[in-house]
Amino acid sequence: MRQHRRSHISPIMTTLSVAVGLFLSSGCVSRSMTLPPPTPFTPVPVDFTHTWAEGAHPFTGAAVIDIEGDGTFEVFVGGGEGQRDALLSYRDGRLVNIEPGTGLSKNSATYGSTAIDLDADGDTDLLVAREDGVYLYLNDRGRFQERRIPVDLPVDSVPFAVAVSDIDHDGDGDLYISVFVNANTFRSATFNDPTHAKPNRLLLNNGDLTFTDITASSGTASKQNTFLSVFVDLDSDGWQDLVVSQNTGAVEIFRNMKDRTFQPITVSSVFGFWMGTAVGDIDKDGDQDLFFTNVGTSIPLFLTTGDLRKDQRHTHDWMLLRNDGNFHFTDVTEAYGLSGEGFA
């Protein structure tokens, strides 16, 4: 990431390219049969180029959304500071920007977005994390009504992403906001400065699309700046737990205690520049495993020690945690051949 001082993250998403193609399914094909070669992906022209301005983070958020419920998907892509967002529709061999007239944009830099039917009316809505706050766009057959969601963000911070789950089984979607220090005050490799770390926010849905901040009472504030958070049922009890991917911190996992509180779980994670997060059952044992990306081999380790103490250790490696049940996880990164990779 960049701002007035060079950091460990290079600007990304200066242009957006999208590829389309066909996947072949072998689920019903005998292993003895020879499959035809896959159809290659073909680049498609896109009527949008993301721009980045000094003073904002060089990131964007995207979400796939069927705005009219007709089975055809559009792609929402956030703009940079001073640039409108885009809504891309595949037409005549290209992705065309159809955002004008939808009410689905602002000029504030967009960092994250989540598509979900939050008001349960059958239309897919959109949550957007921007430089200037968190917004809900309520969908009415392809036209959107903007609502700013009041969030008491820490000083000098911005929302980076929004995760949605019904944490208390009351029938509505609650919001977990991943929070990051703003670009103007960001300092790379800052592990031990509590003023630089920006705690996340958990908002409980009151049932009428208003929200109550229960971060403190729920125990989910987090300990560092966060790129991404996900809700996932890690112990198959039907309740969504919480996984937090932190920059210059350790991965955090919170167990849903079914009473609007979460219990932190000890994770065998050292400090890292944890950014991307993926969830899936890699070993087909019925529970969800966790994968985290890091800066990898792209940057020498000695350049990112920052303010680490002598008793603290950090890593550039990616991390794959196998879920062994009952909130016990084993690092199987090397066993799955995921070591020695680059920035992701």
N, C-alpha and C positions, 0 to 999 in steps of 0.2 A: 504494500500500500504506500502511496505517496502523498505528501503534502509539501510544506515548505522545507522539510528535511528529508533526504533520501531514506527510504526504509527497505524492508525485506520483501515488499510486494511490488511487482511492476504493474503499471496500468493495464487493465484488461478490457475486453469488449469495446474496442474502438470502432470496430465494425461488427455487424451481425451477419453470420452466414448460416443458412439453414439447408439441410440436405434431406431428400426424401428417397425412399426406396422400398423394397419388399424384403420381408423376412420369410424364410422357408421354415415350415414346421415339420419336424421329424417325429412327432409324437405317435403317429400311426404307421410309420414306415419301418420295415424290418431293418435291423442293423446290418444285415448281409447285403442289402440293396445299395447301389451306388447312387448317391444323390447328385442331381445336377448342380453346377456351380451357382452360387447365389447371385441374384441380380445386384449389380453395384449401385451404390448411392449416387445420385446426380445432383450437383449444386443447383439451387434455384435462386433466381434474382429476388432481392428483398428491397422493398421501398422504405428502408430505414437505415440510418447510420447513427449509432450512439456517439454522443459527444461528451467530453469530460472537461470541466472547468476547475481551475485552481480554487481551493477552499472547500471542495466536496470530495467524497471518496470516489474512486474510479470504478464503481461497481454498478450493476443494474439488476433488477428483479424481473422474472418472467413467469408466466403462468399460462397453461392451456385451459381455455374456457369455451363452452358452447353458449354463446350469448343469447341465441334465439331458441334453444332447445330443439333444433331441427336435425341433430345428429352430425352437423358439420362443425368442426372445431376451429376456433380462432386462437391466435397467440398474442397475449398481452406482453409487451416489452417496455420497460421503464426507460425514460429519457434521463439525460444528465441535467445538471443545474442550468436553468434557463431554457430547457428543451422540453417540448411536449412529449408525453408518452405515445406509444404506437399500439394499435390493435391491428394485427396482420391476418388477412384472409387469403386463402389460396385460390387464385382465380387466373385462368388462362396461362398456367405454367409459371406463375410468379406469386410472391406474397405481397399483397397490396395493403396499404395502410388505410383502414376504414374508420379510424378513430374520430374524425370530425363529425360532430353532431351526436355522439354517443354520451357525452358528459363524463368521459372516462380519462381525464388527464388534468395535470397541473404542470407548472414550470419548475417545481421543486424537484431536486434529484431523487430518483426512485431507487431503493436498495433491495426491496423484497416484495413479493406478492404471493397471495394464496387465493385460489378459487374454491369457493364452497357455498352452498345454499344456506346462508346463515339465518334467514328469516323463514325458512321452511315453506316457501310459496311455490316451489317447483322450478324457479329460475336460479341459475348459478350466479352468485354475487362475487365480489372481489374485495379482498383486503389488501391494502398497499401501505408499505412502510416507506416513508419519505424523509428527506432531510428535515422537513418542518413538522413531522408528526405522523400519526397513524390514521388512515382513512378507510372508511367502509363505503363501498359503492353498491347500492341496492339495485338489482337488475329488474327492470320491467319490460320484458320482451325486447331486449336489445338497447334500451335506453336506461341510463344509470343516474341515480340520485346520490349525490355525495353527502356523506356525514363524517365529520371529523370526530374521532374517538378520543375523549379526554384521557391523557396519560401523563402522570406526574413523573417525567423523565429526569434522571440525574442531571446535574449541571454539566455543560459541555459534552452532551451525548446526543446520539441519533438512534432511531430504531432501525435495525438491520433486517429483521425477518419477523413473521408472525406465524406461530403454530396454533392450530385449532383442535380442541378436543372437549368432549363433555366429561369433565373430570369428576363430577359429582352425580352423574346419572339422573339429572333432572330434565333432560330432553332438549337442552340448548348448548350451543358451542361457546366454550370459554377460550380465552386468548392468552398465549404466552408470547411476550415480546422480547426478542433478542436485542440487546442494547450494546452499542459500541461507542467508544470515545469519538468525538467529532474530528474531522480532518485537520482543523487548525491547531488542535492541541495533542494530536496523536504523536507518540514517540515509539519507535520500533524497539522490540526486545525489552519491554518494561514489565518485569515479572513481580516486583515487590513494592510498587508505589500504589497504595490504596486509593489515592486521589485520581490516579489514571484509570483504574478499573471502574467499570460502570455496571452496577447490578441490573439484572433483568427485571421484568414486571409480569405478574400473573393477574389477569383481569377476569373476574367471575361475572358471567352473564346473568343479569337480574331477571331475564325472561322477556324483556321488552326492548332488547338491543341497547340497553344502557348497561354500564359495567361498574363493578366495585373492585378496587385494587386490594387483593388479599395476599400480596407478595410476602409481607412480614409474617402474617399468621400461618401461611402455608409452608414457609421455610424454603422457598424456591428462588431466593434473590440471586444466587450464583456468586462466584468469587472473582471473575475477570470479565474482560470484554468478550462478547460472544458473536460469532459469525452466524451460527445456525443452531436451532433447537428443534427436537422432534418429540412428539408423543408416540409411544409404542407400548403395547402390553408385553412386558418382558417375562412375566411369570404365568401367563395364560390364565389369569383369574378374572378376566373380563373387564379390568380397570386399566386405563391408560397411565403408564408411567412416563417419566420425562428424562430425556437425554440432552445434555448441553455440551456443545462443542466450542471450546474457548480458545481464544488467541492468547499466547503467553500464559497459559494456565494448564491445569490438568482437566481431562474429561470428567464431567460430573454426571452422575446418574441418581435420580430421585424416585423412590418407590411411592406409589399412590396408596395412602393409608385408608382410603375410602371415606374420609371425613373432612375433605377439603384441606388436608395437610399431606405433606410429602416427607419421606425420611431419606436423608442422604445415604448412599451406598458406597462403601469403600471400593475403589477401582484401582487396578494395577496400572495406572497411567502416570508417567512422569510429565514434567512440563513439556509443552510443544506449541507449535503454531497451528493448532487444530482448526481446520476450516470447513472442509466438506464432510458431510455425514451421510451414510447410506445404511439402510436396514433391510435384512433379508435372512432367510433360513439357508445358510450356505451348506450345512451338512444334513439337511432334510430330516432333522430329528424332532421337528414340530415346534421349535421355539425360534425366536428372532435373535440373530446375531448382529453385531455392530461394526461398522467400518468407518475410519476417520482418515482424512488426508492431511498432509503436512507439507512443509516446504521441500522435503526430500533432498535429493542430491544436488539441487540447483545452486545452493549457497553453502560455502564452507561453515562448519559448525562453530568455529571460533569467532566468526563474524556476528553471531547471534546470541552470544552469552549475556549481553546487556548488563543488567544489574543483579544477575544471579549471585547468590552467596556460594561459598565454597562447599557447603553441605547440600546444595541443590543440584539436580541434574536435569538436563533437557535433551530432547532428541529431535532430529529432522525426519525420522522414518515415519511412514504411514503406520496405521495400527488396525489390525483386525482382531476383534474380541469375540471368541466363541462363547455362546451362552450355554453354560453347563447346568442351568436350573437353579432355582432358589437364590437368584441374584449373585451367583458365582460365575466369573468370566475368566477365560484363559486367553492370553495373547498368542495367536496362531499365525501371525503375520508371515514369518519366515516359512512356516510349514506350507502355506498356500502360495509361496513364490511372489510375495508382494513387497519384498525388501529391495533396496537399491533403486527405487523409482524417483522421479523428479517432482517438481513443484506441482501441487494440485489443489 
